């Protein structure tokens, strides 16, 4: 065994000693590589680290709003689709419409609320709008590498705003209404996926998991709140429900543009310390030369 020890190189002996005598606080530490040197220990990220600098605080708050709006809008349009179809069927039975269009006025739908089954044509419409998610994801995958993450989210949230306000046109044909819902479903799905791409890229390794986890938690809040708009408010005022979703999509579009960092072409950060501009510039040049 003494001969084996003599054959170990100095750095191998250090590694063996570390393996035999683990640090008591190893569970709270993260091994981070800093180039050619030995990996250094850095404390694992905590919730407070998401607000450790002005830039990171701004990023965190804006991302929480974006994730809330994405989940609020996505699950909202899913619930809103069947509710609108149900309202049209109710108005058709009441003689306000023949079922081919949505009238202009907000009717007190809640007063005579009854549990009505959707007709076969309604199920076809719902299936057709659900298919919008595939082209939404494909379009996002193409433009996200061309115009960047921030602009992709802003464009798609902005498109949702336009589509929601076009629903105000009345009387609106049922087919046109379903086409607008199709557009919103595709765009909000794409914006959600862009947020999923951006968030892990903007946070350094030490806080990447907690940063993404907190954003996902805030998104759950949006999903919890949206039924009160799509299934409660909508029965009282259809236009009010649509305006609420349009407003939150507009807020998310503005927040996307206000994000301080564009992660397109940016290397993943390991440490909580913000690299100096020179270091970032050198890193970008290294990435470019590697790709070349």
Secondary structure by P-SEA (a helix, b strand, c coil): caaaaaaccaaaaaaaaaaaccccccccbbbbbcccccbbbbcccccccccccaaaaaaaaaaaaaaaaaaaaaaaaaaaaaaaaaaaaaaaaacccccccccccccccccccccccccaaaaaaaaaaaaaaaaaaaaaaaccccccaaaaaaaaaaaaaaaaaaaccccccaaaaaaaaaaaaaaaaaaaaaaaaaaaaacccccaaaaaaaaaaaaaaaaaaccccccccccccaaaaaaaaaaaaaaaaaaaaaccccccccccccccccccaaaaaaaaaaaaaaac
